[in-house]
Amino acid sequence: MKTLPLMATLALAFPLLAQAADPAPAAPATAPASEVKATPATESGKVKAGAKAAVRPTAKPARGSADIIATAPAADWRDVDPDNLLVMTLPKGQAFIELAPRFAPAHVDNIRALARGGYWDGLAIVRVQDNFVTQWGDPDADDEDAGIKGKARPFPTGAKSHLPAEFSIPLKGLPLSVLPDVDGWAPRAGHVDGFPVAADPKAGKAWLAHCYGTVGAGRGNAVDSSTGAELYTVIGHAPRGLDLNITVVGRVLKGMEFLSSLPRGGGAMGFYDKPEQRLGIEKIALASALPADQRPALQVLRTDTATWKELLQARRHRGGWFVHSPDHTEICSASAPVRAKPVEQDVKLNEPKSPDTKR
């Protein structure tokens, strides 16, 4: 069993999918001098490596988060590709995981092959460490730490037993929507396709960040020992120290409550002491492999739109109930909202066209 490093001290994090109705902030006549927005130089929406940030004051938003999300135009939402969506069925409900092939193509391909072959069906959640991770895979896999050779389930046809580490990708050409605030873990931070991304312009690389709901591939001591067969999701405060140390493959879009509220393991690092404590996995399948009437239709708010920029400002500047406005946000608390695709959109798309309608 591949494990993750033990984190000694972690604090609570904001939930990934929380979309509380923030009261609309009261807009003062002028914005305080401390409210500034760093706007990195861009070219066609792509960040230039090494570009210096220009600083300019910004006004507080007139609307709250809930209103902004509710009135976002249909074009500002993107459909989640069913070939990138894992449906994880547990005894009490389903969790939906969006894969990130842009950042971990080899691992995502392997995860697809494992899902198509039913690899996880009947396996288990083996570890729940409080304020850290929930991890699942084959309980009978080799235990590297204990030096125990297991009787692991064989991989299905098409799945590989060895992959390269995929900790980062080139920053050049990446459509990174940069946050206006400083990130303590990287020189630059923002979002790509709704995923939280950190970047280092000098090194010319970018990577998926460990936030609440992030899904990564467990590995052993060797950097290239992950295959995607053992996965985990962050259920506590963002352990950003894991960034660039483990291959991140996606994030949970919906159903985090079925992974974060499980009984904590009492053994080392949250592993369950006894087999009967493990929660069985009924099935993990690609949405694209499900019958059309069972296929979830989810949408993520695009992070390259005016709606997203307005939402970020609303999250930075709080009013109403808030006595103190933080005037700051970061990639793990500024998560891209997720929703079920409105039925009326499907109806309009499937309406038969009149023979006289011009195409």
Summary of the structure (lengths in Angstrom):
residues: 359
radius of gyration: 21.4
end to end distance: 56.0
largest distance: 71.9
contacts: 1110
relative contact order: 0.23
helix: 17%
strand: 26%
